[in-house]
Amino acid sequence: MSTTPQGIHSLVFRVMRLCKPSFHVEPPFRLDPSDLFVGEDIFDNPLAASNLSPLLSSHVNKFTDSSDMTFANRFLLHHPSDAMGFSGLLVLPQSFGAIYLGETFCSYISINNSSNFEVKDVIIKAEIQTERERILLLDTSKSPVGTIHAGGHYDFIVEHDVKELGAYTMVCTALYNDGDGERKYLPQFFKFVVANPLSVRTKVRTVKNQSAQMCMCPSVATCKSVFAILFPPQETTYLEACIENHTKSNLYVDQVEFEPAPHWTAKILKADELHPADNSLTGEIVKPPILVRSGGGIHNYLYQMKISSPGSEQVKAKRSSILGKLQISWRTNLGEPGRLQTQQIVGTPSSCKEIELQVMGIPSLIILDKPFSVHLNLTNHTDRELGPFEVWLSKNSAHEKFVMFNGLQTMVIDLIDFLH
């Protein structure tokens, strides 16, 4: 939409959006020649179906004769692609159309002299205004346009990467001398709205994998007890991302990359990863785009995330809720590119204890009536010294009647530095 201030001006701006043309589609009503002579149940009889072609060849040739100037065959399907309705023509954009976040807005601007005399010393500026900022696209202050003759024009092209949603205003201004030598100022405004082409919905789930070591007495007749030593659970986070298309055209997504937050690693899980033979070198270099259909089409991605940094960095990663962000790039039907980056994806922070006592080592084979050692580790997960501590053996264990403790049952530990 254009807005021009009141007053008589020799110059006027004309703005046209530069974008790919669209296909001209004419929904056809066309028939296959064989449908005029036989029913759809002809193929139920194999013998009749095999003789269908020679029986209809004479009639089809008569209908498809290129020398026929009566256009009697204009409703017949001469090729399977005729049913799609493509006429072979392209349609130029008739308006600004829909402008989406992540695209490159390109505009062809022409300033026309509609008066009967020439204008001189024309300074032209074009800028984009949003709710947050103003971006200068063109400024000819240092090299003004010398003269625009009567009926003449001066054309230029501007581009801008759309990175914000909401209302936009393109401001085109001209400062010039008219035929009487009067200095005039012409501002003209063109407004449009930027919409979101897609939405990303995420689900985060954390799974704890509990590992155990089983110990069985070798003398089954004497003791049938089995001991399970549980080790600290290992956490694995799964992130599911659902991409939904909100545009009126198909999107061909050629790249979806997840950038994990510091101290995290991410691996995409695919249904075909169990077939490594399909992952050839050629398939890794050239990947076919993923079609997300118009009007609400969706595609899902699943990532497996783990904490990669040990020590205090691992504790910081557990306590933080930031997992990372997605980079998405796509193309439309005629190859126009688009690219978006999501905000930081937030998960549920894991609860982390300040002090953790872990079983670090235990013999793989335990012999009845033979002493064995268990290696324990007391870890300080904070960034300060803690202690002293008293570590003792519980007297209320359910397996106390099967295991007899030999040695110290209570130990006092001095101050423990962080990460010790």
ZISUL-V721054 format. One line per field, one symbol per residue. ss: DSSP state (H for helix, E for strand, - for the rest). psi: psi as a letter, one per 20 degrees, with the letter a starting at -180 (. if undefined). burial: 1 if it has 9 or more other ideal C-beta (glycine too) atoms within 8 Angstrom, else 0. Layout:
ss->???
psi->???
burial->???
This chain:
ss->-EEE------EEEEEEE----EEEE-----E-HHHH---HHHHH-HHHHH-HHHHHHHHHHHH------------E---HHHHH-EEEEEE-------EE---EEEEEEEEEE-----EEEEEEEEEEE----EEEEEE-----EEEE----EEEEEEEEE----EEEEEEEEEEEE-----EEEEEEEEEEEEE--EEEEEEEEEEEE--EEEEE---------EEEEE---EEEEEEEEEEEE-----EEEEEEEEEE---EEEEEE------HHH--HHHHH----EEE-----EEEEEEEEEE---HHHHHHHHH--EEEEEEEEEE-----EEEEE---EE--------EEEEEEEE-----------EEEEEEE-----E--EEEE-----------------EEEE--E----
psi->pqppqqrpqhqqqpppporqrrpopooqnqqphhiihrrijhihohghhhjgghhighgghhhjpiiojikhjijqoiqhihiijpijqqpqpiahappqpiropppoppoqojajrqqrmpppqpqppaihrppphpokhhmqpgporpiarpqrpqqpoojqrbpqppopqporpahjjppqpoqppoqrpprphrqopqppppppopqqppppphnhhgpkqppooprpqppppppppopppjrjqqpnoipoppoqrqjqqqpppqhjiinihimrhhhhgopqqppoqqkjqqpqqpqppqphprbhhhghhhiqipharpppqrqahkjpqqpqprrpppapqqppqhppoqohqqqhppppjpqqqpoqpopojrkrqqarqpprpqijqhjhihpppobpippppapprqk.
burial->000000000111101110001011000000101100000001000000100100010011001100000000100110000100000000101000001111101111111110100110011111111100001011010000100100010100111101010011111111111110000101011111011011010101010000001010100000000010101000111111111111100111110101011011010100000000001000100000111101001110111111101001111111000111111111110001111101011010000000100110010001010000000101111000010010100000000000000000000010010100
